[in-house]
Amino acid sequence: MPELPGFHFIAGREDFPSPPLLLLHGSGGSEMDLIPLTDDIAPQRPYMSLRGGVEWEDGFAFFRRNPDRSLDYGDLVEQTHLLCRFITEASEQGILKQPPILVGFSNGAIMAASILRARPDIVSGAVLMRPLSPAPEASFPSMPGLPILMTAGENDQRREPGDAPLVHRQFENCHADVSMHMLPTGHGLHESEATLIGDWLIRKGI
């Protein structure tokens, strides 16, 4: 397999023809975390599962937080640049055979939203589970028709009530094809989430 510096990853089901899912785990997690979800979402779809490039708690993250748990926006921008370059190189080398669909949870969802803000041209769509805005005061670039699914927990103690609606508005304002679902859960995944995502992928034809 060609070498790609910067991120450790696991790839699976590469011979299937659909756009691959690019999996971005949450804080303190690893590249193994979202593979079972992917098996439930789309067992016949290729995937690449990345390990975050920042050591965090007992695992990894895609960017750092400040000591008060607020987002380190400077590090988020820097890490976003590195990950966009990784996606571009993986596409050029044929490891990603089509522009991927980002599937991010929590820290990974914020990173996915940041990638969309920086380089919407290198992806086919995105699933953002428990996101925060990567740039709350900024406008996002135009991404007309880009399919984006957002899921949020009604009882999520790690999010404020306005967090997900803010991200939703930012994507609406740049003409993305964005939909949001509030689920009866906390920060963790809901039992219906895999089916919801799988149905959305089929409905959007990606």
VEXZA-212665 format. One record per atom (N, C-alpha, C, CB): residue in three letters; x, y, z. Coordinates in steps of 0.1 Angstrom, whole numbers, plus 5000, padded with zeros to 4 digits. Glycine has a CB too. Example, Ala and Ser with C-alpha at 12.3 -4.5 7.8 and 13.67 -1.06 7.14 Angstrom:
BEGIN
ala513249435078 ala512349555078 ala513249675078 ala511349555090 ser512849785071 ser513749895071 ser512950005079 ser514149945057 
This chain:
BEGIN
met500849885000 met500050005000 met500950125000 met499050005012 pro500550234993 pro501350354993 pro501450415007 pro500750464983 glu502550485009 glu502750555022 glu502150685023 glu504250555025 leu501450715034 leu500950845037 leu501350895050 leu499350845035 pro502250985051 pro502751035064 pro501651115072 pro504051115063 gly501751115085 gly500951205093 gly499851145100 gly500451315084 phe499151045095 phe497950985102 phe498050835101 phe496651045096 his497750775112 his497550625111 his496150595108 his497950565125 phe495950495099 phe494550465095 phe494350325092 phe494150555083 ile493150275092 ile492750145089 ile491750165077 ile492050065100 ala491950085066 ala491050095055 ala490349955053 ala491850135042 gly489149955049 gly488449835047 gly487449835035 gly487649795060 arg487249725030 arg486249705019 arg486549795007 arg484849735024 glu487849805004 glu488349904994 glu487749864980 glu489849904993 asp487349744977 asp486949704964 asp485549734961 asp487149554962 phe484749784971 phe483349824968 phe483349964961 phe482549824981 pro482349984952 pro482450104944 pro481950234950 pro481750074931 ser481250234961 ser480650354966 ser481650454971 ser479650314977 pro481350584973 pro482250674979 pro482550624994 pro481650814980 pro483850624997 pro484250575011 pro483750665022 pro485750555011 leu483550605033 leu483350675046 leu484650705052 leu482350595055 leu484950825056 leu486150865063 leu485750895077 leu486850995057 leu486150805086 leu485750795100 leu486650885109 leu485650655105 leu486050975117 leu486751065126 leu486151045140 leu486651215121 his486950985149 his486450955162 his486351075171 his487350845168 gly485851045184 gly485751155193 gly487051165202 gly484651135202 ser487051265211 ser488151285220 ser488551165228 ser487851405229 gly489751135229 gly490251025237 gly489950885231 gly489551025250 gly489550885218 gly489250765211 gly490450715202 gly488050775203 ser490050625193 ser491050575184 ser490350545171 ser491750455190 glu491150495161 glu490650455148 glu489750335148 glu491750435139 met489650265160 met488750145161 met487350185164 met489350055171 asp487150305170 asp485850335176 asp484650325167 asp485850465182 leu484750385155 leu483550395146 leu483350285136 leu483550525139 ile484250195136 ile484150085126 ile482949995128 ile485349995127 pro482549965141 pro481249895143 pro480049965138 pro481149855158 leu480050095140 leu478950185135 leu478950175120 leu479150325139 thr480050175113 thr480150165099 thr479550035094 thr481550185094 asp479849925101 asp479349795097 asp477849795098 asp479849685106 asp477249875107 asp475749885108 asp475149975098 asp475349925122 ile475850085095 ile475350185085 ile475350125071 ile476250305085 ala476450075067 ala476650035053 ala477749925052 ala477050155044 pro477349795054 pro478349695054 pro479049665040 pro477749565059 gln478449725030 gln479049705017 gln479649835011 gln478049645007 arg480149915020 arg480750045016 arg482150055021 arg479850165021 pro483050105013 pro484450115017 pro484550225028 pro485350155006 tyr485550205037 tyr485850305047 tyr487350325050 tyr485150265060 met487650435055 met489050465060 met488750525074 met489850565051 ser489350465084 ser489150515098 ser490550575102 ser488750395107 leu490450695106 leu491750765110 leu491850775125 leu491750915104 arg493150775129 arg493450805143 arg493850955144 arg494650715148 gly493251025153 gly493551165155 gly495051185157 gly492751225166 gly495551295152 gly496951325153 gly497451385166 gly497351415142 val496551405176 val496951465188 val496651365200 val496051595191 glu497651335208 glu497451255219 glu496651325230 glu498851205226 trp495551255234 trp494651325243 trp494051225253 trp493451385235 glu494151255266 glu493651165276 glu494251025275 glu492051165277 asp493350925274 asp493950795272 asp493950745257 asp493050695280 gly493750845248 gly493650805234 gly494150925225 gly492250765230 phe493350955216 phe493751055206 phe492551155203 phe494250985193 ala492851265197 ala491851355192 ala492351425179 ala491551465203 phe491551495172 phe491951555160 phe492351695162 phe490751555150 phe492151755174 phe492651885177 phe492551905192 phe491852005170 arg493252005198 arg493252025212 arg492152105217 arg494652075216 arg491852095230 arg491052185237 arg491852265247 arg489852115245 asn491352375251 asn492052455262 asn491752395275 asn491552605261 pro492552435286 pro492352385299 pro490852395304 pro493252445309 asp490152495300 asp488752515304 asp487752435295 asp488352655304 arg488352355286 arg487552265277 arg486952335265 arg486352205285 ser487252465264 ser486852545252 ser487752495240 ser486952695254 leu487252515228 leu488052475216 leu489252555214 leu487152475204 asp490352495211 asp491652565207 asp491552585192 asp492952475211 tyr490952705189 tyr490752735174 tyr491952735166 tyr489952855173 gly493052785172 gly494352795165 gly494752655161 gly495352865173 asp494752565171 asp495152425168 asp494152355158 asp495252345181 leu492852385159 leu491952335150 leu492252375136 leu490452375154 val492552495133 val492952545120 val494152465115 val493152695120 glu495152455123 glu496352385119 glu496152245116 glu497452405130 gln495452175125 gln495152035123 gln494252015111 gln494551975135 thr493352105108 thr492452095096 thr493252105084 thr491452205096 his494252185083 his495152205072 his495852065069 his496152315073 leu496352005080 leu497051885078 leu496151765073 leu497751835091 leu494951765078 leu494051655074 leu493551675060 leu492851655084 cys493351805056 cys492951835042 cys494051785033 cys492651985040 arg495251815037 arg496451765028 arg496451615028 arg497751825034 phe496151545039 phe496151405039 phe495051345030 phe495851355054 ile493851405030 ile492751365021 ile493151385007 ile491451435024 thr493751495004 thr494151524990 thr495251414985 thr494751664989 glu496251394994 glu497251294990 glu496651154989 glu498351295000 ala495751114998 ala495150984997 ala494350974984 ala494250955009 ser493651074980 ser492951074967 ser493851064955 ser492051194966 glu494951144956 glu495951144944 glu496551004943 glu496951254946 gln496850934954 gln497450804953 gln496450694951 gln498250784966 gly495150724950 gly494150624948 gly493750544960 gly494650534937 ile494250574972 ile493850504984 ile492350544987 ile494750544996 leu491950664985 leu490550714984 leu490250714970 leu490350844992 lys489450624965 lys489150614951 lys488050724946 lys488650484947 gln487350774956 gln486350884953 gln486450984965 gln484950824951 pro485951104963 pro485951194974 pro485151134985 pro485351334970 pro485651134998 pro484951065008 pro483751135014 pro485951035020 ile482951055021 ile481951115030 ile482451115044 ile480551025029 leu482651235050 leu483151245063 leu482051195073 leu483551385067 val482451115083 val481651065093 val482351095107 val481250915092 gly481951205113 gly482651245125 gly481751245138 gly483151385123 phe482251205149 phe481551205162 phe482351305171 phe481451065168 ser481551395177 ser482051485187 ser483351565182 ser482451405200 asn484551535188 asn485751605183 asn485951575168 asn486951545191 gly485551455164 gly485651425149 gly484651505141 gly485551285147 ala483451525147 ala482451605140 ala482851745138 ala481051595147 ile483451805148 ile483951945147 ile485051955137 ile484451995161 met485951855137 met486951845126 met486351835112 met487951735129 ala485351745111 ala484651735098 ala484051865094 ala483551625099 ala483351935103 ala482852065099 ala483852165095 ala482052125111 ser485052155102 ser486152245098 ser486752215084 ser487252235109 ile486752085081 ile487252045067 ile486252095057 ile487351885066 leu484952085060 leu483952145051 leu484152295049 leu482552115056 arg484452365060 arg484652505059 arg485852535051 arg484752565073 ala486952455052 ala488252485045 ala488252435031 ala489352415053 arg487752305029 arg487852245015 arg486652165012 arg489152165015 pro485452225010 pro484352145006 pro484452074993 pro483052235006 asp485452114985 asp485552044972 asp486251914972 asp486452134963 ile486751864984 ile487451744984 ile486651634990 ile488751754992 val485351654994 val484451555000 val483151544992 val484151595014 ser482451424994 ser481151404988 ser480051434997 ser481051254984 gly480251455010 gly479251485019 gly479751465033 gly477951405017 ala478851475043 ala479351465057 ala478251425066 ala479951595062 val478551345076 val477651315087 val478351365100 val477351155088 leu477651455107 leu478251525119 leu477351485131 leu478251675117 met477951405139 met477251355151 met477751435163 met477451205153 arg476951515170 arg477251595181 arg478251705178 arg477751515193 pro478051785167 pro479051875164 pro478952005172 pro478951915149 leu480052085171 leu480152225175 leu480652305162 leu481052255187 ser480352435162 ser480852505151 ser482352525152 ser480252645150 pro483152505141 pro484552525141 pro484952675141 pro485252455130 ala483952755138 ala484152905137 ala482852975139 ala484752945123 pro482452995152 pro481053045155 pro480753175149 pro480853045169 glu481753265147 glu481453395142 glu481753415127 glu482353495150 ala482053305120 ala482453325106 ala481453275097 ala483753245104 ser481553315085 ser480653265074 ser481453145067 ser480353375063 phe480653055062 phe481252935055 phe481252965040 phe480552805059 pro482152905033 pro482152925018 pro480952855012 pro483452875012 ser480652895000 ser479552834993 ser479752694990 ser479252914980 met478752604993 met478852464990 met477552414986 met479352385003 pro476952474975 pro475652444971 pro475352294968 pro475252514958 gly474352244975 gly473852104973 gly474652004980 gly473852084959 leu475752034987 leu476551934994 leu475751875005 leu477852004999 pro475551745004 pro474751675014 pro475451665028 pro474351535010 ile474751715038 ile475251705052 ile474151665061 ile475851845056 leu474451565069 leu473451515080 leu474051555093 leu473151365078 met473251615102 met473651645115 met472751565125 met473551795118 thr473351515136 thr472551455147 thr472951505160 thr472651295146 ala472051535168 ala472351595182 ala471451525192 ala472051745182 gly471951525205 gly471251455216 gly470351555223 gly472151385225 glu469151525226 glu468251615233 glu468751635248 glu466851555234 asn469451545253 asn469951545267 asn471451545268 asn469351435275 asp472051615258 asp473551615257 asp474151715267 asp474051645243 gln474751665278 gln475251755288 gln476551825284 gln475551675301 arg477151785273 arg478351845268 arg478051955257 arg479251735262 arg476851975254 arg476452075244 arg475452175250 arg475952005232 glu475452295245 glu474352395249 glu473252375238 glu474952535249 pro471952415242 pro470852395233 pro471052465219 pro469652455239 gly471852575219 gly471952645206 gly473152605198 gly472152785209 asp473952505202 asp475152465195 asp474852405181 asp475952365203 ala473952305181 ala473652235168 ala472952325159 ala472852105171 pro471852405164 pro471252495155 pro472152595148 pro470152565162 leu473152645156 leu474152735150 leu474852675138 leu475152785160 val475352555140 val476052485129 val475152465117 val476652345134 his473852425120 his472852405110 his472652535102 his471552355116 arg472552645108 arg472352775101 arg473552815093 arg472052885112 gln474752785098 gln475952815090 gln475952745077 gln477152785098 phe475552615077 phe475552535065 phe474352575056 phe475552385068 glu473252605062 glu472152655054 glu472452785047 glu470852675063 asn473152875053 asn473553005047 asn474452985036 asn474153095058 cys475252875035 cys476152855023 cys475552755013 cys477452805028 his474152735015 his473352655005 his473752515004 his473552724991 ala474252455015 ala474452315016 ala473052245017 ala475352275028 asp472952115013 asp471752035015 asp471851975029 asp471651935004 val471552055039 val471752005053 val470451975060 val472552115061 ser470451865068 ser469351825076 ser469851795090 ser468551705070 met468951815100 met469351795114 met468351715121 met469651925121 his468751615129 his467851535137 his468251535151 his467851385132 met467251575160 met467351565174 met466951425179 met466551675181 leu467851365186 leu467551225191 leu467451215206 leu468751125186 pro466551125211 pro466351115226 pro467551045233 pro465051045228 thr468651115233 thr469851055239 thr470651165245 thr470650965229 gly471851125251 gly472751225256 gly473851245245 gly473351185269 his475151245250 his476251265241 his476551145233 his477451315248 gly476251025238 gly476450905232 gly475550875220 gly476450785241 leu475850775212 leu475050745201 leu473750675205 leu475850645191 his472750705197 his471350645199 his471250515191 his470250745195 glu470450425196 glu470350295189 glu469750305175 glu469450205197 ser469050415172 ser468550435158 ser469450505149 ser467250515159 glu470650545154 glu471450635146 glu472050575133 glu472650685155 ala472450445134 ala473050375123 ala472050365112 ala473550235127 thr470750335115 thr469750325105 thr469450455099 thr468450265111 leu469350555107 leu469150695102 leu470150735092 leu469150795114 ile471450715095 ile472550745086 ile472450665073 ile473850735093 gly472250535075 gly472250455063 gly471050485054 gly472050305067 asp469950515059 asp468750565051 asp469050695044 asp467550575059 trp469750785051 trp470150915045 trp471050895034 trp470751005056 leu472050815035 leu472950785024 leu472250735012 leu474050685028 ile471350645014 ile470550585002 ile469650694996 ile469650475007 arg469050775004 arg468150875000 arg468850984991 arg467350945011 lys470151014996 lys470851114989 lys471651064977 lys471851184998 gly471650934975 gly472350874964 gly473850884964 gly471850924951 ile474450884976 ile475950904977 ile476550784984 ile476251034985 
